[in-house]
Amino acid sequence: MRILITAPYNQKGQDALSAKFGEVIYKEWKGNGRAFNEAELNQLLDETGADALITEHDLVTANVINAHPDLKFIGVCRGTPSNVDLKAAAANGIPVFHTPARNAQAVAEMFIANVINLMRNTIPSWQWLTGKNWGEGAHTSYLQFKGNELAGKTVGMVGFGAVGQRIAEMLACFPCPIKFYDPYMESANPNYQKTTLEDVFESSDIVSIHLPVNEQTIGMINKSLISKMKPGAIFVNTARASVVKRDDLLYALENNLIGGAILDVFDFEPPDETDYKLINHPRVLATPHTAGATHEVEDHHVDILNKRIFEWAAANKIDTTAKA
């Protein structure tokens, strides 16, 4: 088998695939400066004669899949395989594997870091300090930038998958009461309270969004829910922008209905004018879709995907000794 890998994939992971399946052809998308588009990916698959594809951000469209219907599998180094036409893959009998939880630790760490930074006024106090505003009044900064502790704050999760659960585990040492809304999830931990969506917004000091994008979740977080938040509560979205109606969030911020927001995702990337109204709001801490961007995430997705591919090969009695 010949496997084309366009995702970042460490040498250990490549060697493991090569030992099991045959030839590995490594054409990481970063060398292209961007993800491969439909035409470029078609050309790569044709030139390499690949029997399987491991991708990250490339556009694996129906045209790409239908032009290569004999692919043994498509591996996607992402939490969800949103760049792959799953209907076309299924129609051609091509299994698609992905890497849920690859960035759970990264996102959880950034959640805690940014919540603390917002609550402790870290950025405005740094701007004040670097602006040489420290005068003779020794207590000016102490009074102006006094913030709040994370300990004891109720954190409500909308969606309680791998990322939400990792955050909850890390918050145990503060400690923070945890509530969550997820109709598909039960918690084995009695310290986590499953509740209604409305209660998460009404009773939490911090509301964190961890939803996938589908027909049910697009625009799910709206004015009706946001208006239920406590006046000082913080809204966090490190998931997907499209699940939140941004005009409703902006309204709440501009009218001082909530304490602030931490945003890592936006309706348009690069942002449009409305996105920048959110980004530049004084009570918003915004980052450019980097919550899951760590070097370690790439190692995690290799481990997860290789495990899934090997399990699939064993279950389907794929001849892993055959060389290209």
Secondary structure, DSSP 8 states (H G I E B T S, - for coil): -EEEE-S---HHHHHHHHHHHSEEEE--GGGGTS---HHHHHHHHHHHT-SEEEESSS-B-HHHHHH-TT-S-EEE-SSS-TTB-HHHHHHTT--EEE-TTTTHHHHHHHHHHHHHHHHTTHHHHHHHHHTT---S-TTHHHHHT----STT--EEEES-SHHHHHHHHHHTTTT--EEEE-TT---S-TTEEE--HHHHHHH-SEEEE----STTTTT-B-HHHHTTS-TT-EEEE-S-GGGB-HHHHHHHHHTT-SSEEEES--SSSS--HHHHHHHT-TTEEE-SS-TT--HHHHHHHHHHHHHHHHHHHHHTT--TT---
